[in-house]
């Protein structure tokens, strides 16, 4: 994994506080996983109300955690006093979302002063299996004055 230098020495606290304030992620039950500068994992435990008609995780839930994981990976490198918003993404759904939980692994590919390019891979996990459910490419904008 590529090594990045965060511009905010307190980036971990900033990511944690932002995640706690994101009402939609809280209502989904998303948990923060591993974090490093330019890399944030989000975990979504299985719940029946997050599924589609065939019992798989809904693509909306899969896409949501992928987007937020990429956004937090970007935010981890942004300077204090800035926030992150997604400007564009492309998502490929590779397999049905199934398992005890999904994990979205957001990673910065190319940091920038204004735009940062990230990827996010989502896996369905059980005690025996890890299946690649989705992969996405994201552009994140660094905006001054947003307090993430």
C-alpha positions in Angstrom: 0.0 0.0 0.0 1.2 3.5 -0.8 2.2 5.7 2.1 0.8 9.2 2.5 1.5 12.0 4.9 -1.7 13.6 6.4 -1.8 17.4 6.5 -3.8 17.3 9.7 -2.0 15.7 12.7 -5.4 15.0 14.3 -6.9 13.3 11.2 -8.1 10.2 13.1 -10.2 12.2 15.5 -11.5 14.3 12.6 -12.6 11.1 10.7 -14.2 9.6 13.8 -16.2 12.8 14.6 -17.4 13.1 11.1 -18.5 9.5 11.0 -20.4 10.0 14.2 -22.2 13.0 12.8 -23.3 11.3 9.6 -26.9 10.4 10.5 -27.4 8.1 7.5 -24.4 6.0 8.3 -25.4 5.8 11.9 -28.9 4.7 11.0 -27.4 2.0 8.7 -25.2 0.8 11.6 -21.9 1.4 9.8 -18.8 1.0 12.0 -15.3 2.4 11.4 -12.7 -0.3 10.8 -9.0 0.1 10.2 -7.6 3.5 9.4 -4.3 4.8 8.0 -3.5 8.0 6.1 -5.2 7.6 2.8 -7.0 4.4 3.8 -10.3 3.9 5.7 -12.4 0.7 6.1 -16.1 0.8 6.9 -18.0 -2.2 8.1 -21.8 -2.8 7.6 -23.2 -5.7 9.7 -26.0 -7.7 8.0 -29.6 -6.7 8.8 -32.6 -7.9 7.0 -33.9 -4.4 6.5 -30.8 -3.6 4.3 -31.6 -6.3 1.8 -33.3 -6.4 -1.6 -36.0 -8.9 -2.6 -33.6 -11.9 -2.9 -32.0 -11.4 0.5 -28.8 -9.8 -0.7 -27.4 -6.5 0.7 -29.1 -3.8 -1.4 -26.9 -2.1 -4.0 -27.7 1.2 -2.3 -26.2 0.0 0.9 -23.1 -1.4 -0.9 -22.6 1.9 -2.8 -23.2 4.0 0.2 -20.4 2.4 2.3 -18.1 2.4 -0.7 -18.6 6.1 -1.3 -18.1 7.0 2.4 -15.0 4.8 2.8 -13.4 6.6 -0.2 -14.5 10.0 1.2 -13.0 9.3 4.6 -9.8 8.0 2.9 -9.5 11.4 1.1 -10.5 13.4 4.2 -7.6 11.7 6.2 -5.2 13.6 3.9 -7.0 17.0 3.8 -5.8 20.0 5.9 -7.7 21.2 9.0 -10.7 23.4 8.2 -11.7 21.6 5.1 -14.3 19.0 4.3 -14.9 16.4 1.6 -17.7 15.9 -0.9 -18.0 13.4 -3.7 -17.9 15.0 -7.2 -18.1 11.8 -9.3 -18.1 8.1 -9.0 -18.3 4.9 -11.1 -19.4 1.7 -9.4 -19.2 -1.8 -10.7 -21.2 -4.5 -8.8 -19.3 -7.7 -9.2 -21.2 -10.3 -7.1 -24.4 -10.3 -5.0 -23.8 -8.7 -1.6 -24.0 -11.5 0.9 -22.4 -12.4 4.2 -22.4 -11.6 7.8 -21.1 -8.1 7.0 -19.8 -6.0 4.2 -16.5 -4.2 4.4 -15.7 -1.2 2.2 -12.0 -0.5 1.8 -11.5 3.1 0.7 -8.0 4.0 -0.6 -6.5 7.2 -2.1 -5.0 6.6 -5.5 -3.8 10.2 -6.2 -4.1 13.0 -3.7 -4.5 16.5 -4.9 -4.8 20.0 -3.5 -8.5 20.3 -4.7 -9.4 16.9 -6.2 -8.4 13.6 -4.8 -8.9 10.3 -6.8 -9.9 7.3 -4.7 -11.0 3.7 -5.1 -13.2 1.6 -2.9 -13.6 -2.2 -2.9 -16.4 -3.8 -1.1 -16.2 -7.4 0.2 -18.9 -9.7 1.6 -17.5 -11.5 4.7 -18.3 -14.7 6.5 -16.2 -16.7 8.9 -15.0 -18.8 5.9 -15.3 -16.6 2.8 -14.4 -13.2 1.4 -16.2 -12.3 -1.8 -15.4 -9.2 -3.9 -18.9 -7.6 -4.2 -18.1 -4.2 -5.8 -15.4 -1.8 -6.9 -15.6 1.9 -7.5 -13.6 4.9 -8.6 -14.2 8.2 -6.9 -13.3 11.9 -7.3 -13.4 13.8 -4.0 -13.2 17.6 -3.6 -11.5 19.3 -0.7 -13.7 22.3 0.3 -12.6 25.0 2.7 -15.0 26.0 5.4 -16.7 22.7 5.7 -16.0 21.2 9.2 -15.9 17.5 8.7 
